[in-house]
Amino acid sequence: IFGRDIANSVGNIIRRETEIKENLLSIDELNLKEGDWIDIGKPLINGQVFPVTVKSLVFQKN
C-alpha cells in the first residue's frame, strides 16, 4: 500500500522482476494510520479497480 500514485509502476516491476504474474494487488493513494484496517471488495471494471474501505479502531478509556 502506497501513499503516492506509484502502485501501477511497482506492480509492473514486481511482475517483470519476479515469477509473480497474477494475483498481485498493489494499492496507492491511501493514507493509513497505525491501527487502521482495510477491507478490499470484489474487483470492478474487468479486475482493474478494487473498492477499499478503511476502518479505524476506537478504544474507550475507562
Secondary structure as a PSIPRED ss2 file (coil, helix, strand):
# PSIPRED VFORMAT (PSIPRED V4.0)

   1 I C   1.000  0.000  0.000
   2 F E   0.000  0.000  1.000
   3 G C   1.000  0.000  0.000
   4 R C   1.000  0.000  0.000
   5 D C   1.000  0.000  0.000
   6 I C   1.000  0.000  0.000
   7 A H   0.000  1.000  0.000
   8 N H   0.000  1.000  0.000
   9 S H   0.000  1.000  0.000
  10 V H   0.000  1.000  0.000
  11 G H   0.000  1.000  0.000
  12 N H   0.000  1.000  0.000
  13 I H   0.000  1.000  0.000
  14 I H   0.000  1.000  0.000
  15 R H   0.000  1.000  0.000
  16 R H   0.000  1.000  0.000
  17 E H   0.000  1.000  0.000
  18 T C   1.000  0.000  0.000
  19 E C   1.000  0.000  0.000
  20 I C   1.000  0.000  0.000
  21 K C   1.000  0.000  0.000
  22 E C   1.000  0.000  0.000
  23 N C   1.000  0.000  0.000
  24 L C   1.000  0.000  0.000
  25 L C   1.000  0.000  0.000
  26 S C   1.000  0.000  0.000
  27 I C   1.000  0.000  0.000
  28 D E   0.000  0.000  1.000
  29 E C   1.000  0.000  0.000
  30 L C   1.000  0.000  0.000
  31 N C   1.000  0.000  0.000
  32 L C   1.000  0.000  0.000
  33 K C   1.000  0.000  0.000
  34 E C   1.000  0.000  0.000
  35 G C   1.000  0.000  0.000
  36 D E   0.000  0.000  1.000
  37 W E   0.000  0.000  1.000
  38 I E   0.000  0.000  1.000
  39 D E   0.000  0.000  1.000
  40 I E   0.000  0.000  1.000
  41 G C   1.000  0.000  0.000
  42 K C   1.000  0.000  0.000
  43 P C   1.000  0.000  0.000
  44 L E   0.000  0.000  1.000
  45 I C   1.000  0.000  0.000
  46 N C   1.000  0.000  0.000
  47 G C   1.000  0.000  0.000
  48 Q C   1.000  0.000  0.000
  49 V E   0.000  0.000  1.000
  50 F C   1.000  0.000  0.000
  51 P C   1.000  0.000  0.000
  52 V E   0.000  0.000  1.000
  53 T E   0.000  0.000  1.000
  54 V E   0.000  0.000  1.000
  55 K E   0.000  0.000  1.000
  56 S E   0.000  0.000  1.000
  57 L C   1.000  0.000  0.000
  58 V C   1.000  0.000  0.000
  59 F C   1.000  0.000  0.000
  60 Q C   1.000  0.000  0.000
  61 K C   1.000  0.000  0.000
  62 N C   1.000  0.000  0.000
